[in-house]
Amino acid sequence: MDHLNVSAVSGGSAVVTLFVESQNSSSERRFQKSLTIEELKVRLEPIVGIRPIDQQLVLLDAASNPVCEISGDDSRMLGFYPVKDLMTLSVKTTNSSAQMNFDESQ
């Protein structure tokens, strides 16, 4: 998938509800749009079991179509991307040999 150049998105709620999906888990989570992508990846690690450095994040719409890849500058805020309530955040590993470490109680 090509990386889409997405401009800052303003307005709306400061919190977004996303479905988080990975190979080993699926859940509904709420995140502040002011979280940096670096902070988001740290919060995702115990949920999906993938180290932040190995995470590949893709936003999907309600029909599971890719909206954009969240990559590049991890200091950008989640709200920089066109994130909306009830979208899916797909989390995949870029390291096929990585061991999955996740906490199902999260």
URGI-V770280 format. One record per residue. N is the residue number from 1. RES is the residue in one small letter. PHI is phi in degrees with one decimal (NA if undefined). BURIAL is b if it has 24 or more other C-alpha atoms within 12 Angstrom, else e. D_LAST is the distance of its C-alpha to the last C-alpha in whole Angstrom. Layout:
N|RES|PHI|BURIAL|D_LAST, N|RES|PHI|BURIAL|D_LAST
This chain:
1|m|NA|e|30, 2|d|-74.5|e|32, 3|h|-73.1|e|30, 4|l|-93.7|e|31, 5|n|-83.7|e|32, 6|v|-117.6|e|30, 7|s|-85.0|e|32, 8|a|-60.1|e|30, 9|v|-108.6|e|29, 10|s|-118.8|e|29, 11|g|84.8|e|29, 12|g|79.3|e|27, 13|s|-71.9|e|24, 14|a|-79.9|e|22, 15|v|-121.3|e|18, 16|v|-126.9|b|18, 17|t|-100.8|e|16, 18|l|-126.2|b|15, 19|f|-87.1|b|14, 20|v|-103.3|b|12, 21|e|-127.3|b|14, 22|s|-142.6|b|14, 23|q|-59.9|e|16, 24|n|-108.3|e|14, 25|s|-155.4|b|11, 26|s|-151.8|e|12, 27|s|-157.9|b|10, 28|e|-104.3|e|11, 29|r|-136.9|b|10, 30|r|-111.1|b|12, 31|f|-133.3|b|14, 32|q|-72.1|b|17, 33|k|-68.1|b|20, 34|s|-81.7|b|21, 35|l|-63.9|b|18, 36|t|-75.3|e|20, 37|i|-62.9|b|19, 38|e|-60.1|b|18, 39|e|-65.6|e|16, 40|l|-60.1|b|14, 41|k|-61.5|b|14, 42|v|-63.9|e|13, 43|r|-67.7|b|10, 44|l|-76.5|b|10, 45|e|-52.9|b|10, 46|p|-70.9|e|7, 47|i|-84.0|b|6, 48|v|-104.3|b|10, 49|g|79.0|b|11, 50|i|-117.0|b|14, 51|r|-59.2|b|15, 52|p|-52.1|b|16, 53|i|-65.3|b|20, 54|d|-99.3|b|20, 55|q|-83.2|b|18, 56|q|-116.3|b|20, 57|l|-109.0|b|19, 58|v|-134.9|b|21, 59|l|-86.2|b|21, 60|l|-120.2|b|22, 61|d|-81.3|e|24, 62|a|-61.5|e|24, 63|a|-94.5|e|26, 64|s|65.6|e|24, 65|n|-87.1|e|27, 66|p|-62.5|e|26, 67|v|-97.5|b|27, 68|c|-166.1|b|26, 69|e|-92.5|b|25, 70|i|-94.2|b|23, 71|s|-148.1|b|24, 72|g|99.0|e|27, 73|d|-84.3|e|26, 74|d|-72.8|e|23, 75|s|-87.1|e|24, 76|r|-68.5|e|25, 77|m|-84.5|b|22, 78|l|-53.8|b|20, 79|g|-65.5|b|23, 80|f|-65.0|b|26, 81|y|-89.9|b|25, 82|p|-78.1|b|26, 83|v|-81.9|b|22, 84|k|-134.1|b|22, 85|d|-52.4|b|20, 86|l|68.9|e|19, 87|m|-78.3|b|20, 88|t|-107.4|b|18, 89|l|-104.6|b|17, 90|s|-86.5|b|17, 91|v|-118.5|b|16, 92|k|-123.0|b|18, 93|t|-94.2|b|19, 94|t|-94.9|e|23, 95|n|-121.4|e|23, 96|s|-65.8|e|24, 97|s|-96.2|e|24, 98|a|-70.8|e|21, 99|q|-84.2|e|18, 100|m|-81.1|b|15, 101|n|-129.6|e|12, 102|f|-137.3|e|9, 103|d|-113.3|e|6, 104|e|-67.8|e|5, 105|s|-81.3|e|4, 106|q|-70.0|e|0
